[in-house]
């Protein structure tokens, strides 16, 4: 179902949309605007999913074991030290 709606575009946006139609990429300025809205909807959904995944990860990490700052420094230092037998230094 489509709904007719009146919108205002800046001269720059209208020129861009008309160029997309003239180049054959879209059938009308309305199709250009619809595509832009579809992209914006997809971006918003992607951001929502990313936030949910980050929230779940943070909650998982908060419920796990914590290590002290000294232990973390020790682990990082151990990772930076060359391993015995390494020929790439």
N, C-alpha and C positions, 0 to 999 in steps of 0.2 A: 504494500500500500504506500502511496506517496501522498504527501501533504504539500499543498502550495504554501510558500512562505515568501515574504518580501524581506530582502536583506540589503544592506548597503555595503559596498566595497570601496576601498580607496582606489584612486586612479591606478596606482601601481599594481594592486591585486587584480583589478579588472583587466588591465593590459596583459598581465601574466596569464590569467585564465583564458582570455581570448586567444593569446598566442598558442596555448595548449590545444585549443579547438582548431585553430588554423593549421597547426602542424599535424592534425589528424590523431592526436593522442586521446582526445575525448570528443564526444558528440555535441556537447553543449557546455556552457559555463556552469550550469547546474550540476552536470556530471563531475566537473572539476571540483566544485565545492563539496559534493557528496564524497568524493574520493578523499579529499582533505579531512573531512569529518571522520571517515572510516579509519584513516591513519591515526588521527588524534585519539579515537576510541581505543584502538589497538595499543597505542603507547600508554594510555592510562591503565589499561588492563595489565600490560606487562609490568608497569611500575607497581601496581597493587600486588601482583604475584611475587615480585622481587621483595617487596616490604614484608609480605607474609613469610617468605622463605627466610629472610634475615631475622625476623622476629623468632621463628622456630629455632634457628641456629643459635641465637643468643640465649633463648630459654634452655636449650640443651646444654650449652656451655656453662650457664649459671648453675645448673643442677649437677655438674661434674666436679671432679676434684680440682682444687686450686693449688698452685705452687708458689713459693715465695719468690720475691724479686731476686734474691741471691741464687736460688736454684735455677731460675731462668737465665741469669747471667752466666752461670756455670755451664748450662747446656749450650748457650750460644758460643761461648768461648771454645768449647769442645768441638763444635761444628766448624769453627774457623781454622782450627789447627790442622796442618797437613797430616794425612794418614800415612802410616808406615808403608813403604813400597810405592807410594804415589810418585809418578815420574812427571806429572803435570803440575808444576808449581809456578 
